[in-house]
Amino acid sequence: MGLFIPLHFHRCSFLSLLLCYCHLHATTTALNHHSTTTTTSTRREAIIQSVGKIITGAGAGAGAGAFVVAGSSLSLPSNANANALGTTVTKNSISSRMTTDLLTIPSPSYASEFNGIDNLYYPFWMEGEWSVVQTLVNVSTPLGIKYLGGPNGIESIATDTLTEVRKQLDKPVYFHLKYRKTKWGVAEDRLFNTRQRLDAFAGRSVVANVQYADVGGSNRPTVLTMGGTPEDPLQTTFTRFKGPAAQKTFVVSHGIDKTSNLVEQKKNAQNHWVGYELDRSIFALTNKSTAPPLTTDTELIWDITRIDDTSVKAELRIAEYLNAQSDVLYFNAKNRAVSLQDYTLEFTLKKNQVE
């Protein structure tokens, strides 16, 4: 979904990005801790704990890095003009979600479920390919550490995971991101960006391929019928890893602050954009395992500022929520974020695109 997205916490080890990011050492420790259990819930726990090895292949170093859930799936209003401009949020400022620790999961966006050209459209000045430096600057657990302990809420797993995540503080990660101009606005190239983010945070090549998937709100036939191109980005991505695992990420909700409206940007030459997206990812093993898929929900909150024609700076907050299908503490969390990760990003436009 969005510009990108690591998730370091154990319970989201399958996510993109953000959303999202499980450290290999934590998964290995957890797997050893539960290697003798046989119940359905602990089998699911074992899948979560071993996914790092599955994706990267046996023998991957514990310090290889963190996985990111990349790609975003977003939805816009049913009105065609609104789709071209992006959702306008007027009630509660998205900007305020960058500073408070008490976040509640955004409501689903249903209005544009079948419009076919739905996407998150970024400022026009984001078009192009960028060199990006992303740095983790803060990690917090608003509801307590136990909520990071995997589907069963095991605190020893949560403690090990949080310790490993904090080791990534202030360590820059380097990759590239692309944003494409479409008939309706500038959208991120999810095929390119998903691979870039996942490989960068894993510290090695872990992605076999990434494809778009047609859904009612965003699909290739409708895009082409309405004058788009075969290269226009779609919302939903399907990622196959080099090990026997795959992940599908699609949109639940998204929006932008009122001052981020693209018409106002062009009229007033604004250099500031704030938006969010809520992604749902489904991770599953693709071998003969009968273990059930794991579902995760991750919110990505962006605050982006253009410095000049070739430089952009951004802040990214990743908020993780428990999922009713995967987490025993789901009802205890009451739809509130259980972990927050704050990043700074620096974008530099590639030289061959500068006029």
C-alpha positions as CSV (number, residue, x, y, z in Angstrom):
1,M,0.0,0.0,0.0
2,G,1.6,3.3,0.4
3,L,5.2,4.4,0.0
4,F,6.4,1.7,2.1
5,I,6.4,-0.2,4.9
6,P,8.2,-2.5,7.4
7,L,6.7,-4.4,10.2
8,H,9.1,-5.6,12.7
9,F,6.9,-7.2,15.2
10,H,6.5,-10.9,15.6
11,R,2.7,-11.0,15.2
12,C,3.0,-9.4,11.8
13,S,5.9,-11.4,10.4
14,F,4.0,-12.1,7.2
15,L,3.3,-8.5,6.3
16,S,4.5,-6.7,3.7
17,L,4.4,-3.7,5.3
18,L,4.0,-2.5,6.6
19,L,3.3,-2.5,7.1
20,C,5.1,-4.4,7.6
21,Y,8.1,-6.7,9.7
22,C,9.4,-9.6,11.7
23,H,13.0,-10.0,12.7
24,L,14.5,-13.4,11.9
25,H,16.2,-13.9,15.2
26,A,12.9,-13.4,17.0
27,T,11.1,-15.9,14.8
28,T,13.9,-18.5,15.3
29,T,13.8,-18.1,19.1
30,A,10.1,-18.4,19.2
31,L,10.1,-21.5,17.0
32,N,12.5,-23.3,19.3
33,H,10.4,-22.3,22.2
34,H,7.3,-24.1,20.8
35,S,8.8,-26.9,18.8
36,T,7.1,-29.7,20.8
37,T,3.5,-28.3,20.9
38,T,0.8,-29.9,18.7
39,T,-2.5,-28.1,19.2
40,T,-4.1,-26.1,16.4
41,S,-3.3,-22.7,18.0
42,T,0.4,-23.6,18.7
43,R,0.8,-24.9,15.1
44,R,-0.3,-21.5,13.9
45,E,2.2,-20.0,16.3
46,A,5.0,-22.2,14.8
47,I,4.1,-21.0,11.3
48,I,4.5,-17.4,12.4
49,Q,7.8,-18.1,14.2
50,S,9.3,-20.0,11.3
51,V,8.2,-17.8,8.4
52,G,11.5,-16.0,8.3
53,K,13.3,-19.2,7.5
54,I,10.7,-20.3,5.0
55,I,10.8,-17.1,3.0
56,T,14.5,-16.6,2.9
57,G,15.5,-20.2,2.8
58,A,17.2,-22.4,5.5
59,G,20.4,-20.9,7.0
60,A,19.4,-17.2,6.7
61,G,21.3,-15.2,9.2
62,A,19.5,-14.1,12.3
63,G,20.6,-10.5,11.8
64,A,19.6,-10.3,8.2
65,G,17.0,-7.6,8.8
66,A,13.3,-7.2,9.0
67,F,10.5,-8.0,6.6
68,V,8.4,-5.3,5.2
69,V,4.9,-5.6,3.9
70,A,4.9,-3.7,0.8
71,G,2.3,-2.5,-1.5
72,S,-0.9,-0.9,-0.6
73,S,-4.6,-1.5,-1.5
74,L,-6.7,1.6,-1.1
75,S,-10.2,2.8,-1.9
76,L,-11.7,6.1,-2.9
77,P,-15.1,7.6,-3.1
78,S,-17.6,6.4,-5.8
79,N,-17.6,9.8,-7.5
80,A,-15.3,9.7,-10.5
81,N,-13.9,13.2,-9.9
82,A,-13.2,12.3,-6.3
83,N,-11.3,9.2,-7.5
84,A,-9.1,11.5,-9.6
85,L,-8.4,13.8,-6.6
86,G,-8.1,11.4,-3.7
87,T,-10.3,11.1,-0.6
88,T,-10.8,14.3,1.4
89,V,-11.0,13.9,5.1
90,T,-12.6,16.8,6.9
91,K,-13.8,15.5,10.3
92,N,-10.7,14.2,12.1
93,S,-7.2,15.3,11.0
94,I,-5.0,12.5,9.8
95,S,-2.1,14.6,10.9
96,S,-3.1,14.1,14.5
97,R,-2.7,10.4,14.2
98,M,1.1,10.9,13.8
99,T,1.4,12.2,17.3
100,T,-1.1,10.3,19.5
101,D,-0.5,6.8,20.9
102,L,-4.2,6.0,21.3
103,L,-5.2,5.0,17.8
104,T,-8.4,3.2,16.8
105,I,-8.5,1.2,13.5
106,P,-10.1,3.3,10.7
107,S,-13.5,2.3,9.4
108,P,-13.7,0.4,6.1
109,S,-14.2,2.3,2.9
110,Y,-17.2,0.7,1.1
111,A,-18.4,3.6,-1.1
112,S,-16.1,2.8,-4.1
113,E,-16.0,-1.0,-3.9
114,F,-17.1,-1.5,-7.5
115,N,-15.8,1.6,-9.3
116,G,-12.9,-0.2,-10.8
117,I,-10.3,2.6,-10.8
118,D,-9.8,3.0,-7.0
119,N,-6.3,3.8,-5.8
120,L,-4.4,6.1,-3.5
121,Y,-3.3,9.1,-5.6
122,Y,-0.2,10.9,-4.4
123,P,0.9,14.5,-5.1
124,F,1.8,15.2,-8.7
125,W,5.4,16.0,-7.6
126,M,5.9,12.4,-6.5
127,E,6.0,11.1,-10.1
128,G,9.3,9.3,-11.0
129,E,11.8,6.9,-9.5
130,W,13.4,7.9,-6.2
131,S,16.3,6.7,-4.1
132,V,15.0,6.3,-0.6
133,V,16.6,6.1,2.8
134,Q,14.2,4.9,5.5
135,T,15.2,4.9,9.2
136,L,13.3,3.6,12.3
137,V,13.3,6.3,15.0
138,N,10.8,5.1,17.6
139,V,8.9,2.0,18.7
140,S,6.1,1.8,21.2
141,T,3.5,-0.6,22.6
142,P,0.5,1.5,23.7
143,L,-1.5,-1.4,25.2
144,G,1.4,-3.3,26.7
145,I,4.0,-5.8,25.5
146,K,1.8,-8.9,25.7
147,Y,-0.1,-7.9,22.6
148,L,3.1,-8.5,20.5
149,G,3.4,-12.1,21.6
150,G,1.9,-13.7,18.5
151,P,-1.6,-15.1,18.1
152,N,-1.5,-16.6,21.6
153,G,-0.1,-13.5,23.3
154,I,3.0,-15.1,24.8
155,E,5.0,-12.5,26.6
156,S,8.4,-14.2,26.3
157,I,8.0,-14.1,22.5
158,A,6.9,-10.5,22.7
159,T,9.9,-9.5,24.8
160,D,12.4,-11.2,22.5
161,T,10.8,-9.6,19.4
162,L,10.7,-6.1,20.9
163,T,14.4,-6.4,21.9
164,E,15.3,-7.3,18.3
165,V,13.2,-4.6,16.8
166,R,14.8,-1.9,19.0
167,K,18.2,-3.0,17.7
168,Q,17.1,-1.6,14.3
169,L,16.6,1.9,15.7
170,D,18.6,4.6,13.8
171,K,19.8,2.1,11.2
172,P,19.1,3.4,7.7
173,V,17.7,1.1,5.0
174,Y,18.3,1.9,1.3
175,F,16.0,1.1,-1.7
176,H,14.2,2.7,-4.6
177,L,10.5,3.6,-5.1
178,K,8.6,4.4,-8.3
179,Y,5.4,6.5,-8.7
180,R,3.6,6.5,-12.1
181,K,1.4,9.2,-13.6
182,T,-2.1,7.9,-14.6
183,K,-5.2,9.5,-16.0
184,W,-6.5,9.9,-12.5
185,G,-3.3,11.0,-10.7
186,V,0.0,9.7,-9.5
187,A,0.0,6.2,-8.0
188,E,2.8,4.0,-6.7
189,D,4.2,1.3,-8.8
190,R,3.3,-1.6,-6.4
191,L,5.0,-4.3,-8.4
192,F,8.4,-2.5,-8.3
193,N,8.0,-1.1,-4.8
194,T,6.8,-4.3,-3.1
195,R,9.9,-6.2,-4.3
196,Q,12.2,-3.2,-3.4
197,R,10.9,-2.9,0.2
198,L,10.8,-6.6,1.0
199,D,14.3,-7.3,-0.4
200,A,15.8,-4.3,1.3
201,F,14.4,-5.0,4.8
202,A,15.2,-8.7,4.5
203,G,18.8,-7.9,3.6
204,R,18.7,-10.2,0.6
205,S,16.6,-11.2,-2.3
206,V,13.5,-13.0,-0.9
207,V,10.8,-12.1,-3.5
208,A,10.2,-14.5,-6.5
209,N,7.6,-12.3,-8.2
210,V,4.8,-9.8,-7.6
211,Q,1.6,-9.5,-9.6
212,Y,-1.5,-7.3,-9.5
213,A,-4.8,-9.0,-8.6
214,D,-8.2,-7.7,-9.9
215,V,-10.8,-6.7,-7.4
216,G,-14.1,-4.9,-7.7
217,G,-12.7,-1.5,-6.7
218,S,-9.5,-1.7,-8.8
219,N,-9.1,-3.9,-11.8
220,R,-7.4,-3.9,-15.2
221,P,-10.6,-4.3,-17.5
222,T,-12.2,-1.2,-15.9
223,V,-9.0,0.8,-16.0
224,L,-8.5,0.1,-19.7
225,T,-12.2,0.8,-20.5
226,M,-12.0,4.2,-18.9
227,G,-8.9,5.2,-20.8
228,G,-6.1,3.9,-18.7
229,T,-3.0,1.9,-19.7
230,P,-1.8,-1.7,-19.1
231,E,1.0,-0.2,-16.9
232,D,-1.3,1.8,-14.6
233,P,-0.9,0.5,-11.0
234,L,-3.7,-1.4,-9.3
235,Q,-4.5,-1.6,-5.6
236,T,-4.1,-5.3,-4.8
237,T,-0.9,-7.3,-5.0
238,F,0.0,-11.0,-4.8
239,T,3.5,-11.8,-3.8
240,R,5.3,-15.1,-4.1
241,F,8.4,-15.6,-2.0
242,K,11.4,-17.7,-3.0
243,G,10.4,-20.2,-0.3
244,P,7.0,-22.0,-0.1
245,A,5.0,-18.9,1.0
246,A,2.8,-16.3,-0.6
247,Q,1.0,-13.1,0.5
248,K,-1.9,-11.1,-0.8
249,T,-2.4,-7.5,0.3
250,F,-5.5,-5.5,-0.3
251,V,-7.2,-2.3,0.8
252,V,-9.5,-1.9,3.7
253,S,-9.6,1.9,4.1
254,H,-7.7,5.1,3.1
255,G,-7.9,8.9,3.0
256,I,-6.1,12.2,2.8
257,D,-6.3,15.4,4.8
258,K,-8.4,18.2,3.3
259,T,-5.3,20.3,2.6
260,S,-3.9,17.4,0.6
261,N,-6.6,17.6,-2.1
262,L,-4.8,17.4,-5.4
263,V,-6.8,20.3,-7.0
264,E,-5.8,22.6,-4.1
265,Q,-2.2,21.4,-4.5
266,K,-2.1,22.5,-8.1
267,K,-4.0,25.7,-7.4
268,N,-1.9,26.8,-4.5
269,A,1.4,25.0,-5.3
270,Q,1.3,23.1,-2.0
271,N,4.3,21.1,-1.0
272,H,2.8,19.1,1.8
273,W,0.6,16.0,1.7
274,V,-0.8,13.8,4.5
275,G,-2.6,10.5,4.0
276,Y,-3.2,7.1,5.3
277,E,-4.1,3.6,4.2
278,L,-5.3,0.5,6.1
279,D,-4.0,-2.7,4.5
280,R,-5.1,-6.3,5.2
281,S,-2.6,-9.0,4.3
282,I,-3.2,-12.7,4.1
283,F,-0.1,-14.9,4.4
284,A,-0.1,-18.6,3.7
285,L,2.3,-21.5,3.1
286,T,2.2,-22.9,-0.4
287,N,3.6,-26.4,0.3
288,K,1.7,-29.3,1.7
289,S,1.2,-27.8,5.1
290,T,-2.4,-27.7,6.4
291,A,-1.7,-24.8,8.7
292,P,-4.3,-22.0,8.3
293,P,-3.4,-18.7,6.7
294,L,-2.6,-15.7,8.9
295,T,-4.4,-12.4,8.5
296,T,-2.9,-9.1,9.7
297,D,-4.2,-5.4,9.6
298,T,-1.7,-2.5,9.3
299,E,-2.3,1.2,9.0
300,L,0.3,3.4,7.3
301,I,0.2,7.1,8.0
302,W,2.2,9.4,5.8
303,D,3.3,13.0,6.2
304,I,5.2,14.1,3.0
305,T,6.9,17.4,2.3
306,R,8.5,18.5,-1.0
307,I,11.8,20.3,-0.4
308,D,12.5,21.1,-4.1
309,D,12.0,19.4,-7.5
310,T,14.4,16.6,-6.7
311,S,14.1,16.2,-2.9
312,V,11.3,15.0,-0.6
313,K,11.2,14.2,3.1
314,A,8.6,12.2,4.9
315,E,7.5,10.8,8.2
316,L,5.8,7.4,8.3
317,R,3.9,5.9,11.2
318,I,3.0,2.2,11.1
319,A,0.2,1.2,13.4
320,E,-0.6,-2.5,13.9
321,Y,-3.9,-3.9,15.0
322,L,-5.0,-7.4,16.1
323,N,-7.2,-9.4,13.8
324,A,-10.3,-11.5,14.9
325,Q,-9.2,-14.4,12.7
326,S,-5.7,-14.7,14.1
327,D,-5.3,-13.2,17.6
328,V,-6.7,-14.5,21.0
329,L,-6.3,-11.0,22.5
330,Y,-8.4,-9.4,19.7
331,F,-11.4,-8.5,21.9
332,N,-9.1,-7.2,24.7
333,A,-7.5,-4.7,22.3
334,K,-10.9,-3.2,21.4
335,N,-9.8,-2.2,17.9
336,R,-6.9,-0.1,19.3
337,A,-3.3,-0.1,17.9
338,V,-1.1,-2.5,19.7
339,S,2.2,-1.3,18.3
340,L,3.5,1.9,16.7
341,Q,6.7,2.3,14.6
342,D,7.8,5.7,13.5
343,Y,10.2,6.3,10.5
344,T,11.9,9.1,8.7
345,L,12.4,8.9,4.9
346,E,14.5,10.9,2.5
347,F,13.7,10.8,-1.2
348,T,16.1,11.9,-4.0
349,L,14.9,11.8,-7.6
350,K,17.1,9.8,-9.9
351,K,19.5,12.0,-11.9
352,N,18.4,10.7,-15.3
353,Q,14.9,12.1,-14.6
354,V,16.1,15.6,-13.7
355,E,15.6,18.0,-16.6
